[in-house]
Amino acid sequence: MDDHARDYVRYREVPDDVPRSDGADPRPQADARDPRPKADSHAPLPLSEAESPPPSDRLRPPAPWKRRFGIGAAVIVGIALIGGGIAWWLNARHYVSTDDAFIDGYTTQMAPQVAGRVTALLVQDNQHVAAGQVLLRIDPRDYQAKLDQATAQRANAAAQLEQARAQVAMQQAAADQSQATVRAADADLTNARQDYERYRAIDPHAVTRQQVDSATATYHSAQAKLDADREAAKGAESQVQAAQAQVQAAQAQVQIADANVESARLQLSYTTLAAPVAGRIAHRGVNLGDYVNPGQALFAIVQDNVWVTANFKETQLGAIQPGQPVDVRIDAVPSVTFHGRVDSFQPGTGSAFSVLPAENATGNYVKIVQRLPVKIVFDDDRVKQYQLATGMSVVPSVRVN
């Protein structure tokens, strides 16, 4: 083996605990008279010439073309990263985004308006219902009985009204008769006055005293009878007015009875609970046979129309305007980017409408960036293809330029 090969000789390490076949210590023994320090027991032993590596395994410097290839690849990758970063910045500066956003929608809380036992429950959890669809029925027998009672009272009031009207007709007839009696008495008084004046005008010696007295008495009697008939006519007219007042009272009773009938009918209709809007049933808390009371929460209907409520920082609002397009990415549907537009801004930050609003005029003040809810509506019909629920996390990106 030449000198160059000896420079690249590999060494191997012989463990101390490996015994030799002849029983001798495999470690070289230093001469006691040798002033040099004893070699380390773990020092590698030189390989024999037969165990030396072949020339192809000897260390060689890399070829020049490999170095040039590696440098060129690194330069290309660096340029690509820089170009991608610039392209991303040029595109991202036209968008304002936030991850503090979620799907929002109207929720209608359903509660009964009458008390009773649930006799029919026609919906299941998470079921979609249409507007006007019957959801629940309450035992209607008590309310049907009240409606029948109100209907009977209305019929009684109507009969009393007809009776009062008949009394008016009868009193009016009596008043007309009294007026006729007054006219007859007036005619008698006129005749008696003429006779009286005639007897007074002729020669007293031509008639007897009895005839004069009789004419005078007849005249005064007719005058008194006319006064009496006139007062009777006034009384009859008053009776007519009283009968007419009874008619008005009877009409008021009929109206009260009509209102009672309508109220009883309305109470009966409340035993059938129908969906006021279309949506899906959620948070159901009623079962068949339960006794429910007015105002008790039974379940909620989450309406089909949903939107996005994005809580942007107040420092981001300067570039956002209503009508700007928005790209909406929903965590539940990561493969689809929905399209929408900015609809409106809430007239107050979230802290302004909190249960305990901040009192910045007291104590130490620490400025905190506020967030303002922004309503974003969908302009994409694809939202109907997915089960989007209120509260889902979304990431809206508003294109501001």
C-alpha angles and dihedrals in degrees: 000000000000127000094259091055092048090058089062097044112141121225128213129203121236113205117234094231095058107100122215123238093243092050094244124134108265092211116091114253117228119222111254089224091051107105092202117100118264114264120251113269090228096051112132118253119230117253122240121252089257091058096049114117120260118255091257090063095052117112113269131177115253119265116264094239091058091054091049091049093052093048091048093049091050091050092050092049091049092050090048092051093048092047092048091050092050092047091050092050093048089052099039095052089068093060136068113202141175136181092208093093137105144177111275135187145154118281120200115205112214119213133161122251095206134044123245148105120295108245099172131027109188103178137068133209114292092002118153114236133189126229110276095019114142110246106171142003129210124204103277101190097098092048092045089055091051090051091051091049092050090048091053092049089051091053090051091050090050090052091051089051092053090048091052091050089051089052089053090053092048093047090047090054090050090050091051089050090051090052089052090050089051091053091048091049090049090053091050090049091052091051092046092049091052092050091047093049091045092054090046093051100051127076109286089222091058094064134039124252090243092059091051092049092047092052090047092050092047091052095051092044091053090048091051092045090052091052091049093049091049091053090048089051090052090051091050090051090051089051089054091052090048090051090050090052088052088054091053091049090049090050089052089051090051091052090050089049090049090052090049091050092049091047092049090047090049092049089051091051090053089066087075111066114202131183111261092197139020118261146097128300115247139170095017112192104169132084136189111284096022118138108232132194131209111281095016112142109244104167142318132248114216105207121233095238110088135172140175125265108201119188102211122185114255089242089062098051097079092079098040120093132172113269097031115136119253133199110213123199116190119203091219091055104034094163095061129067110202125205128228144142138238109265109177148326126246110244093235141029123261093258091054091062097039122119090250108031118203118269100211093172092069130065127350116338124223115184113232124185106248127219126222122204112238120194115224118187125202122248091181123098090201090082087078090063094062133060098243112182129194113263097034114142117248137175112218121194115198116205103224100175 
